[in-house]
Amino acid sequence: MKIRVCTLLAAAATACNVARSDTAAAPSVMSDASPAGPAVEVTKVVAKPLDAMTHLEGELTPYESVAIFARANGFVSNVLVDRGSRVKRGALLVTVVAPELGAQRSEAQAKLEGDRATYERLKAASQTPGAVAEHEVELAGATVGSDQARVDSLRTVEQYLTVTAPFEGVITERDVHPGALVGPQGAGNNAKPMLRLEQVSVLRLTVPVPESLAGAIAEGVGVAFTVRAFPGVKFSGVTRRVSHSVETATRSMPVELDVDNADGRLAPGMFADVVWPLKRTTPSLFVPPGSIVQSTERTFVARVRDGVIDQVPVQRGVVQGDLVEVFGGLQEGDVIARRGSEELRSGVHVDVRAPAPPASSVK
């Protein structure tokens, strides 16, 4: 009986020792397994042509605008137009009188006639050898030429006493009345122009296009816009002039559109909400908006290669449908995290989920 009990105790002790050894070995087995990385749903970078719209602000200005000053000193005798008057090219606007100018021309004309008579006598006398020196004839001829130039100059100035419209348009300012003393700009007797004439049948729509969109500007493209004066009414213009220079103060490139305003509904000075078309010559790269991370240091997307994160700096472009245009060190087909996070740092191992179909439903 004692032998049997001893045998049972020895068997129990052996079992305990085996159990302890198994328990002690378990941690070493667990320590050999690498920890699983965070699960990341991925998508692919897609490339496609940019064909979208964005809203920009523009300002309507006259196609042509000129401040009209008097070209000669005088008094206004008649003003034939007023603010809002529509005039044709060459139409008479203002008449100016300058009595002293007429007196100067009469004096110059009389001097011309006298000098011409002297020249004719000397020229006739020079036909007799030794009667008149050739030099005297030449001086008399030069005097006649100078007198003629003086008379022509005064006649030209007299023509400026009748002020006409240089082009068809509308008088938008009037700052002169009959009896006012007027003169050339900068003469000190009239700081303001007599009239301002603007061509409004065709307007210029100037749009400052941001530098980031300068590459999508195309001449000859029709553009729609609205103004506050006519809610819900769409107008249109055509891109005609691109400055090809970015203004450093605003980081934008002025672009001019021609707007037909034959009905006169639009007016210079109006602000326009422009629906600007965006098209590029080469395909652009697009990613879901959630994949772009904006941190305090930079903007990036988390690219996944062989289960390892690589933060790629990017710049945002245009929103097209449910995707965002990006610029940076990406290529079409690159695998990126669909939902980016600052926690997805470069070098982090991740558990890549089966990629969902690319979000390419762009309208």
C-alpha positions as a Markdown table, in Angstrom:
| # | Residue | x | y | z |
|---|---|---|---|---|
| 1 | Met | 0.0 | 0.0 | 0.0 |
| 2 | Lys | 2.8 | 2.5 | 0.9 |
| 3 | Ile | 4.5 | 1.7 | -2.4 |
| 4 | Arg | 1.3 | 2.5 | -4.4 |
| 5 | Val | 0.8 | 5.8 | -2.6 |
| 6 | Cys | 4.4 | 6.8 | -3.3 |
| 7 | Thr | 4.0 | 6.0 | -6.9 |
| 8 | Leu | 0.9 | 8.2 | -7.2 |
| 9 | Leu | 2.7 | 11.1 | -5.5 |
| 10 | Ala | 5.7 | 10.8 | -7.8 |
| 11 | Ala | 3.4 | 10.8 | -10.9 |
| 12 | Ala | 1.6 | 13.9 | -9.6 |
| 13 | Ala | 4.9 | 15.7 | -9.0 |
| 14 | Thr | 6.0 | 14.9 | -12.5 |
| 15 | Ala | 2.8 | 16.3 | -14.0 |
| 16 | Cys | 3.2 | 19.5 | -12.1 |
| 17 | Asn | 6.8 | 20.0 | -13.3 |
| 18 | Val | 5.6 | 19.4 | -16.9 |
| 19 | Ala | 2.8 | 21.9 | -16.5 |
| 20 | Arg | 5.2 | 24.5 | -15.0 |
| 21 | Ser | 7.7 | 24.0 | -17.8 |
| 22 | Asp | 4.9 | 24.5 | -20.4 |
| 23 | Thr | 3.7 | 27.6 | -18.6 |
| 24 | Ala | 7.2 | 29.1 | -18.5 |
| 25 | Ala | 7.8 | 28.4 | -22.2 |
| 26 | Ala | 4.5 | 30.1 | -23.3 |
| 27 | Pro | 5.8 | 33.7 | -22.9 |
| 28 | Ser | 8.9 | 33.0 | -25.0 |
| 29 | Val | 6.6 | 31.7 | -27.8 |
| 30 | Met | 4.4 | 34.9 | -27.6 |
| 31 | Ser | 7.4 | 37.2 | -27.6 |
| 32 | Asp | 8.6 | 35.8 | -30.9 |
| 33 | Ala | 5.3 | 37.0 | -32.7 |
| 34 | Ser | 5.5 | 40.6 | -34.2 |
| 35 | Pro | 2.7 | 43.1 | -33.2 |
| 36 | Ala | 0.1 | 43.7 | -35.9 |
| 37 | Gly | 0.0 | 47.2 | -37.4 |
| 38 | Pro | -3.1 | 49.4 | -37.7 |
| 39 | Ala | -5.6 | 48.5 | -40.4 |
| 40 | Val | -5.7 | 51.0 | -43.2 |
| 41 | Glu | -8.2 | 51.1 | -46.1 |
| 42 | Val | -6.5 | 52.2 | -49.2 |
| 43 | Thr | -7.4 | 53.6 | -52.7 |
| 44 | Lys | -5.4 | 54.5 | -55.8 |
| 45 | Val | -4.4 | 57.8 | -57.3 |
| 46 | Val | -6.3 | 58.4 | -60.5 |
| 47 | Ala | -5.3 | 60.5 | -63.5 |
| 48 | Lys | -7.9 | 62.2 | -65.7 |
| 49 | Pro | -8.4 | 65.5 | -67.6 |
| 50 | Leu | -9.4 | 68.5 | -65.5 |
| 51 | Asp | -12.9 | 69.7 | -66.6 |
| 52 | Ala | -14.4 | 71.7 | -63.8 |
| 53 | Met | -15.8 | 75.1 | -62.8 |
| 54 | Thr | -14.9 | 77.5 | -60.1 |
| 55 | His | -16.3 | 80.9 | -59.0 |
| 56 | Leu | -14.1 | 84.0 | -59.4 |
| 57 | Glu | -14.8 | 87.7 | -59.0 |
| 58 | Gly | -14.4 | 90.2 | -61.8 |
| 59 | Glu | -15.1 | 93.8 | -62.6 |
| 60 | Leu | -16.7 | 95.4 | -65.7 |
| 61 | Thr | -14.9 | 98.3 | -67.2 |
| 62 | Pro | -15.4 | 100.3 | -70.4 |
| 63 | Tyr | -13.9 | 99.0 | -73.6 |
| 64 | Glu | -12.5 | 102.4 | -74.2 |
| 65 | Ser | -12.5 | 105.4 | -71.9 |
| 66 | Val | -11.0 | 108.9 | -72.4 |
| 67 | Ala | -11.0 | 112.2 | -70.4 |
| 68 | Ile | -11.6 | 115.1 | -72.8 |
| 69 | Phe | -9.6 | 118.3 | -72.1 |
| 70 | Ala | -9.5 | 121.5 | -74.2 |
| 71 | Arg | -6.5 | 121.6 | -76.5 |
| 72 | Ala | -6.3 | 125.4 | -76.6 |
| 73 | Asn | -6.9 | 128.1 | -74.0 |
| 74 | Gly | -10.3 | 129.8 | -74.3 |
| 75 | Phe | -13.8 | 130.2 | -73.0 |
| 76 | Val | -16.5 | 127.5 | -73.5 |
| 77 | Ser | -19.2 | 128.9 | -75.7 |
| 78 | Asn | -21.5 | 125.9 | -76.0 |
| 79 | Val | -21.8 | 122.4 | -74.5 |
| 80 | Leu | -23.9 | 120.1 | -76.7 |
| 81 | Val | -23.9 | 117.0 | -74.5 |
| 82 | Asp | -24.6 | 116.1 | -70.9 |
| 83 | Arg | -24.1 | 113.1 | -68.6 |
| 84 | Gly | -25.7 | 110.1 | -70.2 |
| 85 | Ser | -25.7 | 111.4 | -73.8 |
| 86 | Arg | -25.0 | 108.8 | -76.4 |
| 87 | Val | -22.8 | 110.1 | -79.2 |
| 88 | Lys | -21.4 | 108.9 | -82.5 |
| 89 | Arg | -17.7 | 109.1 | -83.5 |
| 90 | Gly | -17.0 | 112.7 | -84.7 |
| 91 | Ala | -20.0 | 114.2 | -83.1 |
| 92 | Leu | -19.5 | 117.8 | -81.9 |
| 93 | Leu | -19.3 | 118.0 | -78.1 |
| 94 | Val | -18.1 | 121.4 | -77.0 |
| 95 | Thr | -17.2 | 124.6 | -78.8 |
| 96 | Val | -14.6 | 127.0 | -77.4 |
| 97 | Val | -13.8 | 130.6 | -78.4 |
| 98 | Ala | -10.4 | 132.2 | -78.2 |
| 99 | Pro | -10.4 | 135.7 | -79.7 |
| 100 | Glu | -6.7 | 136.2 | -79.0 |
| 101 | Leu | -5.9 | 133.1 | -81.0 |
| 102 | Gly | -7.7 | 134.6 | -84.0 |
| 103 | Ala | -5.7 | 137.8 | -83.6 |
| 104 | Gln | -2.5 | 135.8 | -83.5 |
| 105 | Arg | -3.4 | 134.0 | -86.7 |
| 106 | Ser | -4.3 | 137.2 | -88.5 |
| 107 | Glu | -1.0 | 138.8 | -87.5 |
| 108 | Ala | 0.9 | 135.7 | -88.6 |
| 109 | Gln | -1.0 | 135.7 | -91.9 |
| 110 | Ala | -0.2 | 139.4 | -92.6 |
| 111 | Lys | 3.5 | 138.8 | -91.8 |
| 112 | Leu | 3.5 | 135.8 | -94.2 |
| 113 | Glu | 2.1 | 137.8 | -97.0 |
| 114 | Gly | 4.6 | 140.7 | -96.5 |
| 115 | Asp | 7.5 | 138.3 | -96.4 |
| 116 | Arg | 6.3 | 136.5 | -99.4 |
| 117 | Ala | 6.1 | 139.7 | -101.4 |
| 118 | Thr | 9.7 | 140.6 | -100.3 |
| 119 | Tyr | 10.9 | 137.2 | -101.4 |
| 120 | Glu | 9.2 | 137.5 | -104.8 |
| 121 | Arg | 10.9 | 140.9 | -105.4 |
| 122 | Leu | 14.3 | 139.6 | -104.4 |
| 123 | Lys | 13.9 | 136.5 | -106.5 |
| 124 | Ala | 13.0 | 138.6 | -109.6 |
| 125 | Ala | 15.9 | 141.0 | -109.0 |
| 126 | Ser | 18.3 | 138.1 | -108.7 |
| 127 | Gln | 17.7 | 137.5 | -112.4 |
| 128 | Thr | 19.9 | 140.5 | -113.0 |
| 129 | Pro | 23.6 | 139.6 | -112.4 |
| 130 | Gly | 25.0 | 141.4 | -109.4 |
| 131 | Ala | 21.7 | 143.1 | -108.4 |
| 132 | Val | 21.0 | 140.9 | -105.3 |
| 133 | Ala | 23.2 | 138.5 | -103.5 |
| 134 | Glu | 22.0 | 134.9 | -103.6 |
| 135 | His | 22.3 | 134.6 | -99.9 |
| 136 | Glu | 19.6 | 137.3 | -99.4 |
| 137 | Val | 17.2 | 135.4 | -101.6 |
| 138 | Glu | 17.8 | 132.3 | -99.6 |
| 139 | Leu | 17.2 | 134.1 | -96.3 |
| 140 | Ala | 13.9 | 135.6 | -97.6 |
| 141 | Gly | 12.8 | 132.1 | -98.7 |
| 142 | Ala | 13.5 | 130.7 | -95.3 |
| 143 | Thr | 11.5 | 133.5 | -93.6 |
| 144 | Val | 8.5 | 132.7 | -95.8 |
| 145 | Gly | 8.7 | 129.1 | -94.8 |
| 146 | Ser | 8.9 | 129.9 | -91.2 |
| 147 | Asp | 5.9 | 132.3 | -91.5 |
| 148 | Gln | 3.9 | 129.6 | -93.3 |
| 149 | Ala | 4.6 | 127.1 | -90.5 |
| 150 | Arg | 3.4 | 129.6 | -87.9 |
| 151 | Val | 0.2 | 130.2 | -89.7 |
| 152 | Asp | -0.4 | 126.4 | -90.2 |
| 153 | Ser | 0.2 | 125.8 | -86.5 |
| 154 | Leu | -2.3 | 128.5 | -85.4 |
| 155 | Arg | -4.9 | 127.1 | -87.8 |
| 156 | Thr | -4.4 | 123.6 | -86.3 |
| 157 | Val | -4.9 | 125.0 | -82.8 |
| 158 | Glu | -8.1 | 126.8 | -84.0 |
| 159 | Gln | -9.4 | 123.4 | -85.1 |
| 160 | Tyr | -9.1 | 122.2 | -81.5 |
| 161 | Leu | -11.7 | 124.9 | -80.5 |
| 162 | Thr | -14.4 | 122.5 | -81.7 |
| 163 | Val | -14.2 | 119.3 | -79.6 |
| 164 | Thr | -15.5 | 116.1 | -81.2 |
| 165 | Ala | -16.0 | 112.6 | -80.0 |
| 166 | Pro | -13.0 | 110.3 | -80.7 |
| 167 | Phe | -15.3 | 107.2 | -80.7 |
| 168 | Glu | -18.8 | 106.1 | -80.2 |
| 169 | Gly | -19.9 | 106.0 | -76.6 |
| 170 | Val | -21.7 | 107.6 | -73.7 |
| 171 | Ile | -20.8 | 110.8 | -71.8 |
| 172 | Thr | -20.4 | 109.6 | -68.2 |
| 173 | Glu | -19.0 | 112.8 | -66.7 |
| 174 | Arg | -19.5 | 116.5 | -67.4 |
| 175 | Asp | -17.5 | 119.1 | -65.5 |
| 176 | Val | -17.8 | 122.2 | -67.7 |
| 177 | His | -20.4 | 124.9 | -68.5 |
| 178 | Pro | -20.6 | 127.8 | -70.9 |
| 179 | Gly | -18.4 | 130.6 | -70.0 |
| 180 | Ala | -15.8 | 128.5 | -68.2 |
| 181 | Leu | -12.2 | 129.1 | -68.9 |
| 182 | Val | -10.5 | 125.9 | -70.2 |
| 183 | Gly | -7.1 | 124.9 | -71.4 |
| 184 | Pro | -4.8 | 122.0 | -72.1 |
| 185 | Gln | -4.2 | 119.4 | -69.3 |
| 186 | Gly | -1.6 | 120.6 | -66.9 |
| 187 | Ala | -2.0 | 124.2 | -67.9 |
| 188 | Gly | -3.1 | 125.1 | -64.3 |
| 189 | Asn | -6.4 | 126.6 | -65.3 |
| 190 | Asn | -8.6 | 123.5 | -65.3 |
| 191 | Ala | -7.6 | 120.4 | -63.2 |
| 192 | Lys | -10.6 | 118.4 | -64.3 |
| 193 | Pro | -11.5 | 117.2 | -67.8 |
| 194 | Met | -14.4 | 118.8 | -69.5 |
| 195 | Leu | -16.0 | 115.5 | -70.3 |
| 196 | Arg | -15.4 | 111.8 | -70.0 |
| 197 | Leu | -16.4 | 109.5 | -72.8 |
| 198 | Glu | -16.8 | 105.7 | -72.4 |
| 199 | Gln | -17.6 | 103.0 | -74.9 |
| 200 | Val | -20.1 | 100.7 | -73.2 |
| 201 | Ser | -21.6 | 98.8 | -76.2 |
| 202 | Val | -18.8 | 96.4 | -75.5 |
| 203 | Leu | -17.3 | 96.0 | -72.1 |
| 204 | Arg | -14.2 | 94.5 | -70.6 |
| 205 | Leu | -14.6 | 92.0 | -67.8 |
| 206 | Thr | -11.3 | 91.8 | -65.9 |
| 207 | Val | -10.9 | 88.7 | -63.8 |
| 208 | Pro | -7.9 | 88.2 | -61.5 |
| 209 | Val | -7.2 | 84.5 | -61.9 |
| 210 | Pro | -5.2 | 82.9 | -59.0 |
| 211 | Glu | -1.7 | 81.8 | -59.8 |
| 212 | Ser | -2.6 | 78.2 | -59.1 |
| 213 | Leu | -5.1 | 78.3 | -61.9 |
| 214 | Ala | -3.0 | 80.3 | -64.4 |
| 215 | Gly | -2.1 | 77.1 | -66.3 |
| 216 | Ala | -5.8 | 76.4 | -67.0 |
| 217 | Ile | -6.4 | 79.7 | -68.9 |
| 218 | Ala | -7.4 | 79.4 | -72.5 |
| 219 | Glu | -8.1 | 82.2 | -74.9 |
| 220 | Gly | -11.4 | 82.2 | -76.9 |
| 221 | Val | -13.3 | 80.3 | -74.3 |
| 222 | Gly | -16.8 | 81.5 | -73.4 |
| 223 | Val | -17.4 | 82.3 | -69.8 |
| 224 | Ala | -20.7 | 82.8 | -68.0 |
| 225 | Phe | -21.2 | 85.4 | -65.2 |
| 226 | Thr | -23.9 | 87.1 | -63.1 |
| 227 | Val | -24.2 | 90.5 | -61.6 |
| 228 | Arg | -26.2 | 91.7 | -58.5 |
| 229 | Ala | -28.3 | 94.1 | -60.5 |
| 230 | Phe | -29.9 | 91.3 | -62.4 |
| 231 | Pro | -30.3 | 88.3 | -60.0 |
| 232 | Gly | -30.7 | 85.0 | -61.8 |
| 233 | Val | -29.8 | 86.4 | -65.2 |
| 234 | Lys | -26.7 | 84.9 | -66.8 |
| 235 | Phe | -24.5 | 86.9 | -69.1 |
| 236 | Ser | -21.5 | 85.7 | -71.1 |
| 237 | Gly | -18.1 | 86.9 | -72.3 |
| 238 | Val | -15.2 | 85.6 | -74.3 |
| 239 | Thr | -11.6 | 85.4 | -73.0 |
| 240 | Arg | -9.6 | 87.7 | -75.3 |
| 241 | Arg | -6.5 | 89.0 | -73.4 |
| 242 | Val | -4.2 | 87.3 | -70.9 |
| 243 | Ser | -1.6 | 89.5 | -69.2 |
| 244 | His | 0.9 | 86.6 | -68.9 |
| 245 | Ser | 2.2 | 88.2 | -65.8 |
| 246 | Val | 1.4 | 87.5 | -62.1 |
| 247 | Glu | 0.8 | 90.5 | -59.9 |
| 248 | Thr | 3.0 | 90.0 | -56.8 |
| 249 | Ala | 0.6 | 91.8 | -54.5 |
| 250 | Thr | -2.3 | 89.5 | -55.2 |
| 251 | Arg | -0.6 | 86.5 | -56.7 |
| 252 | Ser | -3.1 | 86.5 | -59.6 |
| 253 | Met | -3.0 | 87.0 | -63.3 |
| 254 | Pro | -5.4 | 89.6 | -64.8 |
| 255 | Val | -7.4 | 88.2 | -67.7 |
| 256 | Glu | -9.8 | 90.3 | -69.9 |
| 257 | Leu | -13.0 | 89.1 | -71.5 |
| 258 | Asp | -15.1 | 90.9 | -74.1 |
| 259 | Val | -18.7 | 91.3 | -73.2 |
| 260 | Asp | -21.4 | 92.3 | -75.7 |
| 261 | Asn | -23.5 | 95.0 | -74.1 |
| 262 | Ala | -25.6 | 96.2 | -77.0 |
| 263 | Asp | -28.7 | 96.3 | -74.9 |
| 264 | Gly | -27.0 | 98.5 | -72.4 |
| 265 | Arg | -28.1 | 96.5 | -69.3 |
| 266 | Leu | -24.6 | 96.2 | -67.9 |
| 267 | Ala | -22.6 | 99.2 | -66.7 |
| 268 | Pro | -18.9 | 99.8 | -66.0 |
| 269 | Gly | -18.0 | 99.4 | -62.4 |
| 270 | Met | -20.3 | 96.4 | -61.7 |
| 271 | Phe | -18.8 | 93.4 | -60.0 |
| 272 | Ala | -19.4 | 90.0 | -61.6 |
| 273 | Asp | -19.5 | 86.5 | -60.2 |
| 274 | Val | -17.7 | 84.5 | -62.9 |
| 275 | Val | -18.1 | 80.8 | -63.4 |
| 276 | Trp | -14.6 | 80.1 | -64.6 |
| 277 | Pro | -13.9 | 77.0 | -66.6 |
| 278 | Leu | -10.9 | 75.0 | -65.7 |
| 279 | Lys | -9.1 | 72.8 | -68.3 |
| 280 | Arg | -5.5 | 71.7 | -68.5 |
| 281 | Thr | -3.5 | 70.5 | -71.4 |
| 282 | Thr | -2.4 | 67.3 | -69.6 |
| 283 | Pro | -4.3 | 64.9 | -67.2 |
| 284 | Ser | -4.2 | 65.8 | -63.5 |
| 285 | Leu | -3.9 | 63.5 | -60.5 |
| 286 | Phe | -6.9 | 63.1 | -58.2 |
| 287 | Val | -7.4 | 61.7 | -54.7 |
| 288 | Pro | -10.3 | 61.5 | -52.3 |
| 289 | Pro | -10.5 | 64.7 | -50.1 |
| 290 | Gly | -10.2 | 62.5 | -46.9 |
| 291 | Ser | -6.8 | 61.2 | -47.9 |
| 292 | Ile | -5.3 | 64.7 | -47.7 |
| 293 | Val | -3.9 | 65.6 | -44.3 |
| 294 | Gln | -3.3 | 69.3 | -43.3 |
| 295 | Ser | -0.8 | 69.4 | -40.4 |
| 296 | Thr | 1.0 | 72.4 | -38.9 |
| 297 | Glu | 4.1 | 71.5 | -40.8 |
| 298 | Arg | 2.8 | 70.5 | -44.3 |
| 299 | Thr | 0.0 | 69.0 | -46.4 |
| 300 | Phe | 0.5 | 65.4 | -47.4 |
| 301 | Val | -1.0 | 62.0 | -48.3 |
| 302 | Ala | 0.0 | 58.7 | -46.8 |
| 303 | Arg | 1.3 | 56.5 | -49.6 |
| 304 | Val | 1.5 | 52.7 | -48.9 |
| 305 | Arg | 4.3 | 50.6 | -50.3 |
| 306 | Asp | 4.9 | 47.0 | -49.2 |
| 307 | Gly | 2.8 | 47.7 | -46.1 |
| 308 | Val | 4.9 | 50.7 | -45.1 |
| 309 | Ile | 3.7 | 54.4 | -44.9 |
| 310 | Asp | 5.5 | 57.1 | -46.8 |
| 311 | Gln | 4.2 | 60.7 | -46.3 |
| 312 | Val | 4.2 | 62.5 | -49.7 |
| 313 | Pro | 3.9 | 66.3 | -49.6 |
| 314 | Val | 1.2 | 67.6 | -52.0 |
| 315 | Gln | -0.6 | 70.8 | -52.9 |
| 316 | Arg | -4.3 | 71.0 | -53.3 |
| 317 | Gly | -5.8 | 71.9 | -56.7 |
| 318 | Val | -9.3 | 72.0 | -57.9 |
| 319 | Val | -12.3 | 70.0 | -56.6 |
| 320 | Gln | -13.8 | 68.0 | -59.3 |
| 321 | Gly | -16.8 | 65.9 | -58.4 |
| 322 | Asp | -15.9 | 63.9 | -55.3 |
| 323 | Leu | -12.1 | 64.1 | -55.9 |
| 324 | Val | -9.5 | 66.7 | -55.3 |
| 325 | Glu | -6.7 | 67.6 | -57.7 |
| 326 | Val | -3.2 | 67.3 | -56.1 |
| 327 | Phe | 0.3 | 68.2 | -57.2 |
| 328 | Gly | 3.3 | 66.5 | -55.7 |
| 329 | Gly | 5.5 | 63.4 | -55.9 |
| 330 | Leu | 2.7 | 61.1 | -56.7 |
| 331 | Gln | 2.0 | 58.9 | -59.8 |
| 332 | Glu | -1.1 | 57.4 | -61.3 |
| 333 | Gly | -1.9 | 54.1 | -59.6 |
| 334 | Asp | 0.0 | 54.9 | -56.3 |
| 335 | Val | -1.7 | 53.3 | -53.4 |
| 336 | Ile | -2.7 | 55.7 | -50.6 |
| 337 | Ala | -4.6 | 55.7 | -47.4 |
| 338 | Arg | -8.2 | 56.6 | -48.1 |
| 339 | Arg | -8.5 | 58.4 | -44.7 |
| 340 | Gly | -5.3 | 60.1 | -43.9 |
| 341 | Ser | -4.1 | 60.9 | -40.4 |
| 342 | Glu | -1.1 | 62.5 | -38.8 |
| 343 | Glu | -0.6 | 59.1 | -37.0 |
| 344 | Leu | 0.3 | 57.5 | -40.3 |
| 345 | Arg | 3.9 | 58.6 | -40.1 |
| 346 | Ser | 6.6 | 57.5 | -42.6 |
| 347 | Gly | 8.0 | 54.1 | -41.8 |
| 348 | Val | 5.0 | 52.8 | -39.9 |
| 349 | His | 3.9 | 49.3 | -40.8 |
| 350 | Val | 0.2 | 48.9 | -41.5 |
| 351 | Asp | -2.3 | 46.2 | -42.2 |
| 352 | Val | -3.6 | 47.0 | -45.7 |
| 353 | Arg | -7.2 | 46.3 | -46.3 |
| 354 | Ala | -8.4 | 45.2 | -49.7 |
| 355 | Pro | -8.6 | 48.5 | -51.7 |
| 356 | Ala | -12.0 | 49.8 | -52.5 |
| 357 | Pro | -12.8 | 50.7 | -56.1 |
| 358 | Pro | -11.3 | 54.1 | -57.0 |
| 359 | Ala | -13.7 | 57.0 | -56.5 |
| 360 | Ser | -13.8 | 58.1 | -60.1 |
| 361 | Ser | -17.4 | 59.1 | -60.5 |
| 362 | Val | -16.6 | 62.6 | -61.7 |
| 363 | Lys | -19.3 | 64.6 | -63.3 |
